[in-house]
Amino acid sequence: MMDLWKSAAALGLVAIVGTTLLTGVDALTAERIAAQERRVMLEQLGQIIPEHYDNAILEDRIAFTDETHFPKGQQVTAYRARQQGAPVAVVLKFSAVNGYNGDIDLLAGINADGSLRGVRVTAHKETPGLGDAIEAGKSGWINDFAGKSLSNPETPGWAVRRDGGEFDQFTGATITPRAVVEAVRLALTYFSKHRAFLFDTVADPAGSSAP
Ligand SMILES: Cc1cc2nc3c(=O)[nH]c(=O)nc-3n(C[C@H](O)[C@H](O)[C@H](O)COP(=O)(O)O)c2cc1C
């Protein structure tokens, strides 16, 4: 009988030690993943807002939805860059929903004056060799957005050439660039209507699922 109790106690101890170890490893892994996500996000943000800001941009963020400009119920995150409190730029994280193979995740850096600092694709499922020229590493196409605004070009120009606009399409692949151009135009339109909301809303890092 005594032996039975001893075995049961030993088994219990092993279970407790095992669970504690696993929980610890889990927490460490989660921390590492979060740190890695922050690094990637900062690196991506750095590509479109290389100039100076002095706030903690990853924490200075809000999340919101707006079906008119960011369809399909997507959550948009706005990261605000400020210098001594003054708005420098906002980076919107959102998706173009009319890609050939689903959503195209984008970051658009918009200066306080409404002009684009730059756009980057962070994730997509477009076809390699056709739609993937939207990636900065695959072609220079995405760089054409820098410096553009709602008045440069005027509205008809905010389309691919096939549709009478100023943006190149790719050979045999018009759907992908068309989706990105339209999504960026809508993001700029949102910015022009909601600039004060974007810069003045109190940061809510906990309310956003983004890193
Ligand atoms: C297997 C396959 C994959 C394709 N992938 C893409 C894509 O990723 N992006 C895209 O714009 N078009 C893609 N297309 C082409 C589109 O179906 C469509 O023909 C094209 O976007 C229209 O552009 P065009 O008017 O310049 O031909 C793909 C077509 C096929 C058959």
PDBQT file of the ligand as one rigid body, heavy atoms in Angstrom, charges set to zero:
ROOT
HETATM    1  C1  LIG A 301      -3.199  30.310 -63.497  1.00  0.00    +0.000 C 
HETATM    2  C2  LIG A 301      -3.415  31.784 -63.668  1.00  0.00    +0.000 A 
HETATM    3  C3  LIG A 301      -2.929  32.637 -62.700  1.00  0.00    +0.000 A 
HETATM    4  C4  LIG A 301      -3.101  34.031 -62.827  1.00  0.00    +0.000 A 
HETATM    5  N1  LIG A 301      -2.633  34.850 -61.857  1.00  0.00    +0.000 NA
HETATM    6  C5  LIG A 301      -2.841  36.177 -61.968  1.00  0.00    +0.000 A 
HETATM    7  C6  LIG A 301      -2.397  37.057 -60.946  1.00  0.00    +0.000 A 
HETATM    8  O1  LIG A 301      -1.805  36.700 -59.932  1.00  0.00    +0.000 OA
HETATM    9  N2  LIG A 301      -2.644  38.370 -61.120  1.00  0.00    +0.000 N 
HETATM   10  C7  LIG A 301      -3.296  38.868 -62.222  1.00  0.00    +0.000 A 
HETATM   11  O2  LIG A 301      -3.494  40.082 -62.289  1.00  0.00    +0.000 OA
HETATM   12  N3  LIG A 301      -3.719  38.063 -63.183  1.00  0.00    +0.000 NA
HETATM   13  C8  LIG A 301      -3.507  36.739 -63.093  1.00  0.00    +0.000 A 
HETATM   14  N4  LIG A 301      -3.933  35.921 -64.084  1.00  0.00    +0.000 N 
HETATM   15  C9  LIG A 301      -4.527  36.513 -65.292  1.00  0.00    +0.000 C 
HETATM   16  C10 LIG A 301      -5.967  36.952 -65.080  1.00  0.00    +0.000 C 
HETATM   17  O3  LIG A 301      -6.812  35.854 -65.195  1.00  0.00    +0.000 OA
HETATM   18  C11 LIG A 301      -6.392  37.992 -66.116  1.00  0.00    +0.000 C 
HETATM   19  O4  LIG A 301      -6.374  37.410 -67.378  1.00  0.00    +0.000 OA
HETATM   20  C12 LIG A 301      -5.472  39.165 -66.150  1.00  0.00    +0.000 C 
HETATM   21  O5  LIG A 301      -5.267  39.729 -64.897  1.00  0.00    +0.000 OA
HETATM   22  C13 LIG A 301      -6.081  40.248 -67.020  1.00  0.00    +0.000 C 
HETATM   23  O6  LIG A 301      -5.006  41.036 -67.417  1.00  0.00    +0.000 OA
HETATM   24  P1  LIG A 301      -4.825  41.406 -68.949  1.00  0.00    +0.000 P 
HETATM   25  O7  LIG A 301      -6.090  42.139 -69.284  1.00  0.00    +0.000 OA
HETATM   26  O8  LIG A 301      -3.612  42.268 -68.963  1.00  0.00    +0.000 OA
HETATM   27  O9  LIG A 301      -4.672  40.123 -69.670  1.00  0.00    +0.000 OA
HETATM   28  C14 LIG A 301      -3.763  34.536 -63.963  1.00  0.00    +0.000 A 
HETATM   29  C15 LIG A 301      -4.254  33.671 -64.916  1.00  0.00    +0.000 A 
HETATM   30  C16 LIG A 301      -4.084  32.310 -64.791  1.00  0.00    +0.000 A 
HETATM   31  C17 LIG A 301      -4.645  31.391 -65.859  1.00  0.00    +0.000 C 
ENDROOT
TORSDOF 0
